């Protein structure tokens, strides 16, 4: 992972956390009705219109940055996959051990012959 990809990942995570925080800070649509009965005086920190327009702009800006970093990470992943495919490196690592054969598993060999010759089976009778 080069430094550019690391930077995009860090910005992506920070923006994601900040976006969640800004969305949780915002008031719902029903909060305007409470302001009509005298509850709006506490919002004078953000101006006469309250914090709605400021938080809306911040949410929009952070959402745009989040989508840009998402697309950037997708492009980095695609380039990494193409480089791995061109180099002959398999995308999915296969195990180097061969699958187990029936004759290499202990207890398998001859078990069918012993049942047909009248030998006892480990399975219970269902009859």
Backbone as numpy.savetxt, mean C-alpha at the origin, in Angstrom:
# Nx Ny Nz CAx CAy CAz Cx Cy Cz
18.49 2.62 -4.87 17.64 3.79 -4.87 18.54 5.02 -4.87
18.39 5.83 -5.87 19.23 7.02 -5.93 18.64 8.14 -5.08
19.36 9.23 -4.97 18.96 10.31 -4.06 17.68 10.99 -4.49
17.42 11.05 -5.80 16.20 11.71 -6.28 14.97 10.91 -5.88
15.05 9.60 -6.04 13.93 8.74 -5.66 13.70 8.79 -4.14
14.76 8.82 -3.38 14.65 8.92 -1.92 13.98 10.23 -1.52
14.36 11.31 -2.17 13.76 12.62 -1.88 12.26 12.61 -2.19
11.88 12.02 -3.32 10.46 11.97 -3.68 9.69 11.12 -2.68
10.26 10.02 -2.22 9.57 9.18 -1.22 9.38 9.94 0.08
10.40 10.66 0.53 10.29 11.43 1.77 9.23 12.52 1.64
9.25 13.26 0.53 8.23 14.30 0.32 6.84 13.69 0.25
6.73 12.55 -0.39 5.44 11.86 -0.52 4.86 11.48 0.85
5.69 10.93 1.70 5.22 10.52 3.04 4.86 11.74 3.88
5.69 12.77 3.84 5.41 13.98 4.63 4.11 14.64 4.16
3.93 14.74 2.85 2.70 15.35 2.32 1.49 14.50 2.67
1.62 13.18 2.64 0.49 12.31 2.98 0.04 12.54 4.42
1.00 12.61 5.33 0.66 12.84 6.74 0.07 14.23 6.93
0.66 15.23 6.29 0.15 16.61 6.42 -1.24 16.74 5.80
-1.48 16.06 4.71 -2.79 16.10 4.05 -3.87 15.51 4.96
-3.56 14.43 5.61 -4.51 13.84 6.57 -4.79 14.82 7.70
-3.76 15.46 8.22 -3.93 16.42 9.30 -4.78 17.61 8.89
-4.52 18.17 7.70 -5.28 19.33 7.24 -6.74 18.97 7.00
-7.00 17.80 6.48 -8.39 17.38 6.25 -9.11 17.19 7.59
-8.42 16.65 8.58 -9.06 16.46 9.88 -9.30 17.78 10.62
-8.49 18.79 10.35 -8.67 20.09 11.00 -9.91 20.81 10.47
-10.24 20.59 9.21 -11.34 21.35 8.59 -12.67 21.03 9.24
-13.53 22.04 9.20 -14.87 21.89 9.77 -15.80 21.30 8.72
-16.82 20.64 9.20 -17.81 20.07 8.30 -18.77 21.14 7.80
-19.66 20.74 6.91 -20.64 21.68 6.34 -21.61 22.18 7.40
-21.91 21.39 8.41 -22.86 21.79 9.44 -22.32 22.81 10.41
-21.02 23.12 10.36 -20.44 24.08 11.29 -20.86 25.51 10.96
-21.28 25.78 9.72 -21.72 27.12 9.34 -23.01 27.51 10.06
-23.85 26.57 10.34 -25.10 26.87 11.04 -24.83 27.32 12.47
-23.82 26.76 13.11 -23.47 27.18 14.46 -22.89 28.58 14.50
-22.19 28.98 13.43 -21.61 30.31 13.37 -22.70 31.38 13.30
-23.85 31.04 12.75 -24.94 32.01 12.64 -25.50 32.38 14.01
-25.32 31.54 15.01 -25.84 31.80 16.35 -24.76 32.31 17.29
-23.70 32.89 16.77 -22.69 33.50 17.63 -21.43 32.68 17.79
-21.29 31.55 17.15 -20.09 30.73 17.29 -18.98 31.11 16.34
-19.20 32.04 15.45 -18.21 32.40 14.44 -17.14 33.36 14.92
-17.28 33.93 16.10 -16.31 34.92 16.57 -14.97 34.28 16.90
-14.93 32.98 17.14 -13.67 32.33 17.49 -12.79 32.08 16.27
-13.28 32.32 15.06 -12.51 32.05 13.86 -11.83 33.29 13.29
-11.68 34.34 14.09 -11.10 35.58 13.59 -9.59 35.48 13.39
-8.95 34.40 13.76 -7.51 34.23 13.55 -7.19 34.20 12.06
-8.05 33.58 11.26 -7.81 33.44 9.83 -8.49 34.54 9.02
-9.06 35.54 9.65 -9.72 36.61 8.92 -11.23 36.54 9.08
-11.91 37.45 8.37 -13.36 37.54 8.52 -14.09 36.35 7.90
-13.47 35.68 6.90 -14.13 34.54 6.27 -13.86 33.24 7.02
-13.04 33.27 8.03 -12.72 32.07 8.77 -11.58 31.31 8.13
-11.39 30.08 8.56 -10.25 29.29 8.08 -10.60 28.46 6.85
-11.83 28.55 6.39 -12.27 27.70 5.27 -11.46 27.87 4.01
-11.29 29.11 3.56 -10.60 29.30 2.29 -9.11 28.98 2.42
-8.50 29.32 3.54 -7.08 29.00 3.75 -6.84 27.50 3.75
-7.64 26.76 4.53 -7.48 25.31 4.61 -7.84 24.63 3.30
-8.80 25.19 2.58 -9.16 24.62 1.28 -8.00 24.78 0.30
-7.37 25.95 0.31 -6.22 26.16 -0.58 -5.05 25.26 -0.19
-4.82 25.10 1.10 -3.73 24.23 1.55 -4.00 22.77 1.17
-5.25 22.35 1.32 -5.61 20.98 0.94 -5.40 20.76 -0.55
-5.82 21.72 -1.36 -5.66 21.61 -2.81 -4.19 21.55 -3.19
-3.39 22.42 -2.60 -1.95 22.43 -2.90 -1.29 21.11 -2.51
-1.61 20.63 -1.32 -1.00 19.36 -0.87 -1.49 18.18 -1.70
-2.74 18.22 -2.14 -3.24 17.14 -2.98 -2.53 17.11 -4.33
-2.26 18.28 -4.90 -1.53 18.35 -6.17 -0.12 17.81 -5.99
0.56 18.21 -4.92 1.93 17.71 -4.66 1.90 16.20 -4.43
0.88 15.70 -3.73 0.76 14.27 -3.48 0.61 13.49 -4.79
-0.23 14.00 -5.71 -0.41 13.31 -6.99 0.85 13.38 -7.84
1.56 14.50 -7.81 2.80 14.61 -8.57 3.84 13.62 -8.05
3.96 13.51 -6.73 4.92 12.54 -6.18 4.48 11.11 -6.46
3.17 10.86 -6.48 2.68 9.51 -6.81 3.05 9.14 -8.23
2.83 10.05 -9.17 3.19 9.77 -10.56 4.70 9.63 -10.71
5.47 10.42 -10.00 6.93 10.31 -10.06 7.40 8.95 -9.56
6.82 8.48 -8.47 7.19 7.16 -7.96 6.80 6.05 -8.93
5.68 6.22 -9.61 5.27 5.22 -10.61 6.26 5.20 -11.78
6.73 6.36 -12.19 7.71 6.42 -13.28 9.03 5.79 -12.85
9.47 6.07 -11.61 10.70 5.44 -11.10 10.56 3.92 -11.08
9.42 3.42 -10.65 9.21 1.97 -10.60 9.21 1.36 -11.99
8.62 2.05 -12.96 8.60 1.55 -14.33 10.01 1.50 -14.91
10.79 2.55 -14.67 12.16 2.57 -15.18 13.00 1.46 -14.55
12.80 1.24 -13.26 13.54 0.18 -12.58 13.16 -1.20 -13.15
11.88 -1.40 -13.45 11.43 -2.68 -14.02 11.99 -2.88 -15.43
12.03 -1.80 -16.22 12.57 -1.92 -17.57 14.06 -2.23 -17.54
14.80 -1.61 -16.65 16.24 -1.87 -16.54 16.47 -3.32 -16.10
15.67 -3.79 -15.17 15.82 -5.18 -14.72 15.47 -6.16 -15.84
14.49 -5.83 -16.66 14.11 -6.71 -17.76 15.14 -6.74 -18.86
15.78 -5.60 -19.15 16.81 -5.54 -20.19 18.08 -6.25 -19.77
18.37 -6.25 -18.49 19.61 -6.87 -18.00 19.49 -8.38 -17.91
18.33 -8.92 -18.19 18.14 -10.36 -18.12 17.88 -10.85 -16.71
17.67 -9.95 -15.79 17.38 -10.33 -14.42 15.90 -10.69 -14.35
15.57 -11.88 -13.88 14.15 -12.24 -13.81 13.42 -11.34 -12.83
12.19 -10.97 -13.20 11.38 -10.10 -12.34 10.97 -10.82 -11.06
10.64 -12.11 -11.19 10.23 -12.90 -10.04 11.35 -13.90 -9.78
11.85 -13.89 -8.58 12.93 -14.80 -8.25 12.37 -16.21 -8.06
12.95 -17.17 -8.77 12.54 -18.55 -8.62 13.53 -19.25 -7.70
13.03 -20.21 -6.94 13.94 -20.93 -6.06 14.80 -21.87 -6.87
16.02 -22.07 -6.44 16.96 -22.89 -7.20 16.79 -24.38 -6.91
16.06 -24.72 -5.87 15.88 -26.13 -5.57 14.80 -26.73 -6.44
15.02 -27.95 -6.86 14.04 -28.64 -7.71 12.87 -29.10 -6.86
11.69 -29.20 -7.46 10.54 -29.68 -6.67 10.77 -31.11 -6.22
10.21 -31.45 -5.09 10.41 -32.78 -4.52 9.71 -33.82 -5.38
10.41 -34.90 -5.65 9.84 -36.01 -6.41 9.15 -36.96 -5.44
8.20 -37.73 -5.93 7.43 -38.63 -5.08 8.32 -39.72 -4.49
9.34 -40.15 -5.23 10.19 -41.22 -4.70 11.22 -40.69 -3.71
11.43 -39.35 -3.66 12.40 -38.83 -2.71 11.76 -38.49 -1.36
10.43 -38.52 -1.27 9.74 -38.24 -0.02 9.63 -39.54 0.77
10.09 -39.56 2.01 10.04 -40.81 2.77 8.60 -41.23 3.08
8.37 -42.51 3.02 7.06 -43.07 3.37 6.10 -43.14 2.21
6.44 -42.59 1.04 5.53 -42.61 -0.10 5.70 -43.89 -0.90
6.94 -44.29 -1.06 7.19 -45.44 -1.94 6.57 -46.72 -1.39
5.86 -47.36 -2.22 5.28 -48.65 -1.87 4.04 -48.57 -0.99
3.56 -47.40 -0.65 2.40 -47.34 0.23 1.14 -47.79 -0.48
1.03 -47.52 -1.77 -0.15 -47.96 -2.52 -0.11 -49.48 -2.70
1.08 -50.04 -2.87 1.19 -51.49 -3.04 0.83 -52.21 -1.76
1.19 -51.66 -0.62 0.91 -52.36 0.62 -0.58 -52.38 0.91
-1.33 -51.35 0.49 -2.78 -51.35 0.71 -3.46 -52.36 -0.22
-2.96 -52.45 -1.46 -3.59 -53.38 -2.39 -3.29 -54.83 -2.02
-2.21 -55.08 -1.28 -1.87 -56.43 -0.86 -2.52 -56.78 0.46
-3.38 -55.91 0.97 -4.06 -56.22 2.21 -3.38 -55.64 3.42
-2.43 -54.74 3.24 -1.72 -54.13 4.37 -2.59 -53.09 5.05
-2.21 -52.73 6.26 -2.98 -51.76 7.03 -2.72 -50.36 6.52
-3.74 -49.52 6.56 -3.65 -48.14 6.11 -3.73 -47.21 7.31
-3.10 -46.04 7.18 -3.18 -45.03 8.25 -4.51 -44.30 8.22
-5.25 -44.40 7.12 -6.52 -43.68 7.01 -7.64 -44.48 7.66
-8.57 -43.79 8.32 -9.68 -44.52 8.96 -10.67 -45.02 7.90
-11.35 -46.12 8.23 -12.38 -46.65 7.36 -13.62 -45.77 7.44
-14.17 -45.42 6.31 -15.36 -44.58 6.28 -16.63 -45.40 6.11
-16.52 -46.69 6.08 -17.68 -47.55 5.83 -18.44 -47.85 7.09
